[in-house]
Amino acid sequence: MTRSPLTPRGPLHRTNAVLLALLLPLALLTVVGLVLLRPDGSAPTPYTVDQAEYPTASVTAVTTESCAGTNENRLPDGSIPESVQCTRVTAVLTGSDRAGTEVKVWTPGTVVAEDVPVGTDLVLVHYPAVGTDTEVFGWYDYDRGSPLAVLAVAFAGAVVLVAGLRGLRALAGLAIAFGVIGAWILPAVIQGRDAPLVGLVGSAAIMFVVLPLAHGFTHRTTTALLGTLAGLAVTGALGAAAASAAHLTGISTEQSYQLTLVLDGQDGRTLSGIFVCGVVLAGLGVLNDVTITQASALWELRAADPTASRRQLFAGGMRIGRDHIASTVYTIAFAYTGAALPVLLLVQVYRFPLLQTLTSGEFAEEIARTAVSSIGLALAIPITTAIGAVVVTSIPAQRLRGGRHSATVAPAHSHGA
């Protein structure tokens, strides 16, 4: 067997060189950003209340008594009833050095006896005795650890069962992604690093690891990676512009207000930047989904018709991409709508003016997230399709028919007849 002079080795080598010329500077910038924006290891000022503890407990008995009404029992007309039925549970501590100790606590007004049958696992709050004040136990929340653990195991099992080793690699990538968020992005933002840049650098670092880990370091994956990074850049820039133009300060919920207290001494731009950082992270998963799917579609089109030109592949890929854009925009919009459902119901009940409601802080943020994420998604698809059309046409057709895709860093060894 001799190498044919017609074997398209040259185009593939040129494509590899171009991809590396694009990826290496981006990877280098990401590493530099990780170093320059890294948290310095100093712990944020703790924001706790009198060294409260949160032991777990198991309900052993439930009683109902009549007691005075409070704000929790406020009626729709705004009045507070004189008396209501209150629920008191007896529970045995299970998750502290005082395991076996029996305590009694009142439940919140929204929790009735039927909600806490015997055997229910709870999380209590414990305020130790200080000076003349005696120790106090109170209701904190349900202990949801066991059911959530079962759900997580079921999720992982379903992914591995259907996707096999690739699903297992995807789960490993997910763990790495949350590791980056928890160990780098969150501490960096809390310590006052530029939040939009932290979001972009952290998201890029996640994609540089997750995509090759789940799908292998191939031309197809590299195409999706470049499309994702382009979409992230667009999303970050548009998010910053939207936050500035619409005066999205990030202070629209009780949680964000509490965050302003925790981030004492930092100006209002911090929360606005956190909003942009959140937009980038929110768009990360959707961008990853559409770019890898779009790249895969181009590879399949090329394998089905090895004679297709770049223009034909781009046109075919965009037909698929337009359908993907339409369906994914619905996904983004409905995801944010579902998250804001309690607020929407309050708007319906109290009949707030529609325009005033939609332009209020919390709704404006959701609208901006939806619009910015959708624009980033819409622009990432043609970018990914254009890159993919160039890359896939440089790969010898026999490799596509054989289902093999060479790594971008490897030399192309193609053999003709």
QUISULGI-V559939 format. One record per residue. N is the residue number from 1. D_CENTER is the distance of its C-alpha to the mean C-alpha in Angstrom with 1 decimal. Layout:
# QUISULGI-V559939
[[N & D_CENTER] [N & D_CENTER]]
This chain:
# QUISULGI-V559939
[[1 & 51.7] [2 & 51.5] [3 & 48.8] [4 & 49.3] [5 & 49.4] [6 & 47.4] [7 & 44.4] [8 & 41.4] [9 & 40.7] [10 & 40.8] [11 & 38.1] [12 & 35.6] [13 & 36.5] [14 & 36.1] [15 & 32.7] [16 & 31.7] [17 & 33.0] [18 & 31.2] [19 & 27.8] [20 & 28.5] [21 & 29.6] [22 & 26.4] [23 & 24.0] [24 & 26.0] [25 & 26.0] [26 & 22.2] [27 & 21.8] [28 & 24.3] [29 & 22.8] [30 & 19.5] [31 & 21.5] [32 & 23.5] [33 & 20.5] [34 & 19.2] [35 & 22.8] [36 & 23.5] [37 & 20.4] [38 & 20.2] [39 & 20.6] [40 & 24.3] [41 & 23.9] [42 & 25.4] [43 & 23.9] [44 & 23.0] [45 & 25.7] [46 & 25.2] [47 & 25.0] [48 & 26.5] [49 & 29.5] [50 & 32.7] [51 & 31.2] [52 & 30.0] [53 & 29.3] [54 & 27.3] [55 & 29.3] [56 & 28.7] [57 & 31.6] [58 & 32.9] [59 & 34.7] [60 & 38.4] [61 & 39.9] [62 & 39.1] [63 & 41.5] [64 & 41.6] [65 & 43.6] [66 & 44.5] [67 & 43.2] [68 & 43.0] [69 & 40.2] [70 & 37.5] [71 & 34.9] [72 & 32.6] [73 & 35.4] [74 & 35.9] [75 & 37.1] [76 & 36.0] [77 & 39.1] [78 & 38.0] [79 & 40.6] [80 & 40.3] [81 & 42.3] [82 & 45.0] [83 & 44.1] [84 & 41.4] [85 & 40.8] [86 & 38.8] [87 & 37.4] [88 & 38.0] [89 & 36.9] [90 & 38.5] [91 & 36.2] [92 & 36.8] [93 & 34.7] [94 & 33.0] [95 & 30.6] [96 & 32.8] [97 & 36.1] [98 & 37.7] [99 & 36.8] [100 & 39.3] [101 & 39.9] [102 & 40.1] [103 & 38.7] [104 & 38.7] [105 & 36.0] [106 & 35.6] [107 & 32.6] [108 & 30.9] [109 & 32.7] [110 & 30.2] [111 & 30.7] [112 & 34.0] [113 & 36.0] [114 & 34.8] [115 & 31.2] [116 & 32.2] [117 & 34.7] [118 & 36.3] [119 & 34.0] [120 & 30.8] [121 & 28.6] [122 & 27.8] [123 & 26.5] [124 & 29.1] [125 & 29.4] [126 & 32.5] [127 & 34.3] [128 & 37.0] [129 & 40.5] [130 & 41.2] [131 & 44.8] [132 & 46.4] [133 & 43.1] [134 & 42.7] [135 & 39.5] [136 & 37.3] [137 & 34.9] [138 & 32.6] [139 & 30.0] [140 & 26.4] [141 & 24.4] [142 & 24.4] [143 & 23.7] [144 & 21.0] [145 & 20.7] [146 & 22.9] [147 & 21.5] [148 & 17.9] [149 & 19.2] [150 & 21.1] [151 & 18.2] [152 & 16.2] [153 & 19.4] [154 & 19.9] [155 & 16.6] [156 & 17.3] [157 & 20.9] [158 & 20.2] [159 & 18.1] [160 & 20.8] [161 & 23.6] [162 & 22.6] [163 & 21.3] [164 & 23.4] [165 & 23.0] [166 & 20.4] [167 & 18.3] [168 & 19.0] [169 & 18.1] [170 & 14.7] [171 & 14.2] [172 & 15.5] [173 & 13.2] [174 & 10.2] [175 & 12.2] [176 & 12.8] [177 & 9.3] [178 & 8.8] [179 & 12.3] [180 & 11.9] [181 & 9.4] [182 & 11.8] [183 & 15.0] [184 & 14.8] [185 & 12.3] [186 & 12.8] [187 & 16.5] [188 & 17.1] [189 & 15.9] [190 & 17.9] [191 & 20.8] [192 & 21.0] [193 & 19.9] [194 & 19.1] [195 & 15.6] [196 & 15.1] [197 & 16.6] [198 & 14.6] [199 & 11.3] [200 & 13.2] [201 & 14.9] [202 & 12.1] [203 & 10.1] [204 & 13.6] [205 & 14.4] [206 & 11.5] [207 & 12.7] [208 & 16.3] [209 & 15.9] [210 & 13.6] [211 & 15.5] [212 & 18.9] [213 & 18.3] [214 & 17.3] [215 & 19.7] [216 & 22.3] [217 & 23.4] [218 & 25.1] [219 & 26.1] [220 & 23.7] [221 & 20.7] [222 & 21.9] [223 & 22.2] [224 & 18.6] [225 & 17.5] [226 & 19.7] [227 & 18.5] [228 & 14.8] [229 & 16.0] [230 & 18.2] [231 & 15.5] [232 & 13.4] [233 & 16.8] [234 & 17.6] [235 & 14.4] [236 & 14.9] [237 & 18.6] [238 & 18.4] [239 & 15.9] [240 & 18.5] [241 & 21.3] [242 & 20.1] [243 & 19.5] [244 & 23.0] [245 & 24.8] [246 & 23.5] [247 & 23.8] [248 & 20.3] [249 & 20.8] [250 & 17.6] [251 & 20.2] [252 & 19.9] [253 & 19.0] [254 & 20.7] [255 & 17.7] [256 & 17.7] [257 & 21.4] [258 & 21.4] [259 & 19.2] [260 & 22.0] [261 & 24.4] [262 & 22.6] [263 & 22.3] [264 & 26.1] [265 & 27.8] [266 & 25.0] [267 & 25.6] [268 & 23.8] [269 & 22.2] [270 & 19.8] [271 & 17.9] [272 & 18.2] [273 & 16.7] [274 & 13.8] [275 & 13.2] [276 & 13.3] [277 & 11.0] [278 & 8.3] [279 & 9.4] [280 & 9.1] [281 & 5.5] [282 & 5.0] [283 & 7.7] [284 & 7.0] [285 & 6.7] [286 & 9.4] [287 & 11.5] [288 & 11.6] [289 & 12.7] [290 & 15.4] [291 & 16.7] [292 & 17.4] [293 & 18.9] [294 & 20.9] [295 & 22.3] [296 & 23.2] [297 & 25.0] [298 & 27.0] [299 & 28.1] [300 & 29.3] [301 & 31.1] [302 & 32.8] [303 & 33.8] [304 & 35.2] [305 & 37.2] [306 & 37.9] [307 & 40.1] [308 & 37.5] [309 & 37.4] [310 & 34.4] [311 & 35.0] [312 & 35.1] [313 & 31.9] [314 & 30.1] [315 & 31.5] [316 & 30.7] [317 & 27.1] [318 & 26.6] [319 & 28.1] [320 & 25.3] [321 & 22.7] [322 & 24.0] [323 & 23.5] [324 & 19.9] [325 & 19.3] [326 & 20.9] [327 & 19.1] [328 & 15.5] [329 & 16.4] [330 & 17.3] [331 & 14.0] [332 & 12.1] [333 & 15.0] [334 & 15.4] [335 & 11.8] [336 & 12.4] [337 & 15.9] [338 & 15.2] [339 & 13.3] [340 & 16.3] [341 & 18.9] [342 & 20.7] [343 & 21.3] [344 & 22.5] [345 & 24.9] [346 & 26.3] [347 & 26.9] [348 & 28.8] [349 & 30.8] [350 & 31.8] [351 & 32.4] [352 & 30.9] [353 & 31.8] [354 & 29.3] [355 & 29.3] [356 & 29.0] [357 & 26.1] [358 & 24.1] [359 & 24.8] [360 & 24.1] [361 & 21.4] [362 & 18.7] [363 & 19.3] [364 & 19.8] [365 & 16.3] [366 & 14.8] [367 & 17.4] [368 & 16.6] [369 & 12.8] [370 & 14.0] [371 & 16.9] [372 & 15.3] [373 & 12.5] [374 & 15.4] [375 & 17.8] [376 & 15.7] [377 & 15.3] [378 & 19.0] [379 & 20.2] [380 & 18.2] [381 & 20.1] [382 & 23.6] [383 & 22.9] [384 & 21.7] [385 & 24.6] [386 & 27.1] [387 & 26.2] [388 & 26.2] [389 & 29.5] [390 & 31.1] [391 & 29.7] [392 & 30.6] [393 & 34.1] [394 & 34.9] [395 & 34.3] [396 & 37.5] [397 & 37.6] [398 & 38.7] [399 & 35.6] [400 & 33.5] [401 & 36.0] [402 & 35.8] [403 & 32.0] [404 & 31.8] [405 & 29.7] [406 & 30.7] [407 & 28.5] [408 & 28.3] [409 & 30.0] [410 & 32.8] [411 & 36.1] [412 & 36.9] [413 & 39.8] [414 & 41.0] [415 & 44.4] [416 & 46.5] [417 & 49.5]]
